[in-house]
Structure formats: structure tokens, C-alpha cells
Amino acid sequence: MKLLPFLEIIRKELEKVEELIFSEGGLSYKPLAQSVENILRSGGKRLRPALTILASKLYPADEEKPILAAAAMELLHSATLIHDDFIDQSPTRRNVPTLNSLWPPAAVVLAGDHLFAKAASLAAMTGSPRVVRIFANALKTICDGEIRQLFGAFSWPQDQSDYYYRIYAKTSSLFEASAEIGAILSAAPEEAIQSLKEYGRNLGNAFQIVDDVLDFIGDEKVLGKPAGSDLRQGIVTLPVLYFVKSGGNEELVVKVLKARPEDKEKLLEELLREIRESPAIELSLSEAKAFAEKAQSAIAPLPESPYRSALISLADFAVGRNY
């Protein structure tokens, strides 16, 4: 199991999470079950379960309950990716064929639903009504964000408040829930639980903004998808908003969003070049760094330990990565 260096201190716990993720109780139709397993093994960084485990380590905790919750959060995340790929009709993720490129639509939806159910079962096994409530609210928020993104695609104008709601719903809500749940399953006081919740939310914002920047400047082979994927799907992200805000060609943005398929690629190539040459990339990265610093500040009052140091390193990683 390949881990980021600062997560080695929780290797034992994350290996138990892996065992739970791939435990019995999977789909009974083995060919589809194997495809789902391939997706689950396809290189995810396991940041959400790591966040749950680390948050549970700052105060004394029953070791098994955070592992159950961590596995639940990773399965919830994986299920949302399966449904995302289906909605977007993405052919690959992390250079691995998506379920929707291999299986009929009904099978893909039901496979994602099956993972949601398994995740909910693991969350319930913690015995904490509060954990189950947070889990359910996170799923509700994710679904609401996807619906809002679906019906807001290809529209213009958009503003940063729309963008920040979408990335909270899509990403930050799950980071927030992962950290909050880990803290709840320890002896953390309520003030510390709220600090870790704030950490998770700000970390998620930083992480998603960097993801959105990499969609313009990242290595396509490393990312496993072509540059400008969001714009192809009509999704406006922070670099586009900063591009227009800093005097970029708004008319070209509108043309790309409204273009017929046969005209889109040439226009998109021009827009990608202009965005890369504009201040938009640096402005977006600066905002991501500010969110990472907010995350680190949120946990500064918590007890000093190797686990808190790992959380600090995780925020640095979120904004320093190239994949």
C-alpha cells in the first residue's frame, strides 16, 4: 500500500481500512464486482479515511470505530465518483476505464448505490447517531451540489459564490465530515471537534481549487484526463472566473460554453492558452494557499503530536501537489 510519507504513522490503521473496503458483502455478480474493485484499487490517495483516522488520534479513542468510519467515508467518496463519471460520461479516471465505459447505465447506477449502502452500513456500525447524521448530511449535500452543477452547466455569467457552493458540496463537505467524524469518535471536547471540522472544510476548498488549476496546467498523462475537461462539460471554475475578472476575453469564454461540438476544440485550445498566460492561475493558487493556511490555523490550538503534524503536512500537500 503506497502512502504519502506523512501518513506512514497511520499505516496500520489504513491497512485495516483497506481490508474493510474489500471485505465480503460486495456485489454478487462477480464480473461487475471485479470492475468495481478495480476502480477502488486504482490509485486513490485515501485522504478522506486518513483524515478521519488522524482526527481521531489527537485525543484518546476506541481504535476500531474510527476505522469503520474511515472506510465508510472512502466508500462514500468512491460511490460519488462512479456516479460522477456516469453523469459526465467520462471514459477513464486515473487512467483506468470507468464503469460507464464498460457496463450498461443501469448496472453503473446500481453499483454506485451498492457502495453507498455499504458505506452507510459501516457508518451505522460505529454506534453513533451523530456520525450517521453527519454521514447522511454529507451525502445529501453532495447530491444537491451535483444537481446544481448539472443544471448550471454551460451558463454564463457565474460568480465566485456559485463556485464556492459547488466545491463545498462536491469536495469540502466530505473533507469536513471526515475530520468531524474522526474527532467525534474520540474523547475530543466540542471545541476541538469544531476546530477539526473547520480544518476539513478549508482543506477541501484548497484541494479542489488546486484540482481546478491542474485541469488547466497539469500533465494529462498524470491526471488521466485531457486539459480543459471541466470546460468541455460546461463547468466554470475559479481560474476562468479570475481570468475574466482580471480583464481576460469574456467573449471567448461564452463562445466556448455555447459552441457546437465541431467548433468547441479549436476555441477551447485558444481559451486554455489565454488562461495559462493570464494572472488567473497564480490568483487561484494564492487563494488555495490561503485556505490551506486557514486549515492549519484552525488546528493550531489542539494538542501537539505527530498526528497534528501530519494534518499540517496534509494541508501543505494539498496545495503543493501536481496531481
C-alpha positions, 0 to 999 in steps of 0.5 A: 500500500503506497502512502504519502510519507506523512501518513506512514504513522497511520499505516496500520490503521489504513491497512485495516481500512483497506481490508474493510473496503474489500471485505465480503458483502460486495456485489454478487455478480462477480464480473461487475464486482471485479470492475468495481474493485478495480476502480477502488484499487486504482490509485486513490490517495485515501485522504478522506479515511486518513483524515478521519483516522488522524482526527481521531488520534489527537485525543484518546479513542476506541481504535476500531470505530474510527476505522469503520468510519474511515472506510465508510467515508472512502466508500462514500467518496468512491460511490460519488465518483462512479456516479460522477463519471456516469453523469459526465460520461467520462471514459477513464479516471486515473487512467483506468476505464470507468464503469460507464465505459464498460457496463450498461447505465443501469448496472453503473447506477446500481453499483454506485448505490451498492457502495453507498449502502455499504458505506452507510452500513459501516457508518451505522456500525460505529454506534453513533447517531451523530456520525450517521447524521453527519454521514447522511448530511454529507451525502445529501449535500453532495447530491444537491451540489451535483444537481446544481452543477448539472443544471448550471452547466454551460451558463454564463455569467457565474460568480465566485459564490456559485463556485464556492457552493459547488466545491463545498458540496462536491469536495469540502463537505466530505473533507469536513465530515471526515475530520468531524467524524474522526474527532467525534469518535474520540474523547475530543471536547466540542471545541476541538471537534469544531476546530477539526471540522473547520480544518476539513472544510478549508482543506477541501476548498484548497484541494479542489481549487488546486484540482481546478488549476491542474485541469488547466496546467497539469500533465494529462498523462498524470491526471488521466484526463485531457486539459480543459475537461471541466470546460468541455462539460460546461463547468466554470471554475475559479481560474476562468472566473479570475481570468475574466475578472482580471480583464481576460476575453469574456467573449471567448469564454461564452463562445466556448460554453455555447459552441457546437461540438465541431467548433468547441476544440479549436476555441477551447485550445485558444481559451486554455492558452489565454488562461495559462498566460493570464494572472488567473492561475497564480490568483487561484493558487494564492487563494488555495494557499490561503485556505490551506493556511486557514486549515492549519490555523484552525488546528493550531490550538489542539494538542501537539503530536505527530498526528497534528503534524501530519494534518499540517503536512496534509494541508501543505500537500494539498496545495503543493501537489501536481496531481 
